[in-house]
Amino acid sequence: MVEQKRKSSPVVPANKSQNQQQADSNALTAGTAVALVKRTKTEIEDVTSGISEIMRTRPKRTSGLQAPIMHLTGHSREITSCRFSPSGEHVASGSADAKVFLWNTYGECANYGVLQGHKSGVLEVQWMPGGERLVTASADKTVAIWDAQTGERLRRGKRHTAAVNSCCPLSWGTGDDNLFASASDDGTAYVWDARERHPVAELDNSSVPLTSVVAAPSGNTVYTGCLDNNITAWDIRTLAPVHVLRGHSDTVMGLAISPKTGNYLLSTSLDSSVRLWDLRPYCRTANRCERVFTGAPHGFEKNLIRPAFNCDESMAASGSVDRTLTVWNMRTGEIKYKLPGHKGCVTQADFHPKEPIVLSGSIDKTMFLGEI
């Protein structure tokens, strides 16, 4: 729901006559004090021309949002994850209040749906490729898939023995709405099929807690972030690790894969760096680390902070403990935007799939939609 400021009523001194009060009441607008001075015709023309000039020179709008910045509130606890739907028409947000809210992107950003069923906080929410289903990971040790249109929970996976930190669609490049993966503090990542009761594959990481999981567009490779500071690539066909990305000096807290080509991976870490990894078979760097972005620090709270690519892979974004959303030029590593507004750590960044709109969620229980 869009936050609106409450208008205050004008205060009228008690010693005024009734006629004076009525006149003042007609002259005042709600919440605004206006001096009762009669303007000359020349002054009125000057004011009108000034307003017209401002209207002509104001920055051009770049999106279909109702306003350049929309503030969404409603969750009763911190927001842990938020994502645009594949069409960009909707937003899903997950929170420590154990609920998933569904919002319209445009108009007044109405909160049109609530998904309930988890017994503990929702740690990540992801749209499935078709845009009609959602998958959620929760601290209640379960992962669930939902019908986003009816709000019905279609399947709940209960194989994990600890909090499930992350989930992702497995074959978003092929449009399969049934396959997804999950990663947990129990050190395992499972591959699930919504048509099956039990997981169809297991990736064992030697009981080292997993913090994040993403899949390549083909669905043949899954990447997991871990407490050992590394990112492991797994071949789903053989269930064996293919290679390990090393470079972070502290726990990996979030992953994102480039949406257009699938050639790049973003990772955030408690070492306060965001790294760009080259996933192509032949890359020019030995350790595959293409670039290190700085300016988005982590803090003692150790929140899961998840980064994002924009749709054409020209920009990367991440939240941080300094309560801002940082957007970088992916090619040069320069900071393009440092977006303030939140009152707590920003835990999630996401880009609209079609328009220059960025989404952020925070532990301050709110989200911002802003055009850039």
Secondary structure, DSSP 4 states (H G I P E B T S, - for coil): -B--PPPPPPP--TTS-HHHHHHHHHHPBTTB-----PPPHHHHHHHHHHHHHHHHHSPPP-SS-SSSEEEEE--SS-EEEEEE-TTSSEEEEEETTSEEEEEESSTT--EEEEEE--SS-EEEEEE-TTSSEEEEEETTS-EEEEETTT--EEEEE---SS-EEEEEES-TTTT-SSEEEEEETTSEEEEEETTSSS-SEEEE-TTPPEEEEEE-TTSSEEEEEETTS-EEEEETTTTEEEEEE---SS-EEEEEE-TTTS-EEEEEETTS-EEEEE-SSS-SSTT-EEEEE-S----TT----B-EE-TTSSEEEEE-TTS-EEEEETTT--EEEEE---SS-EEEEEE-SSSSEEEEEETTSEEEEEE-
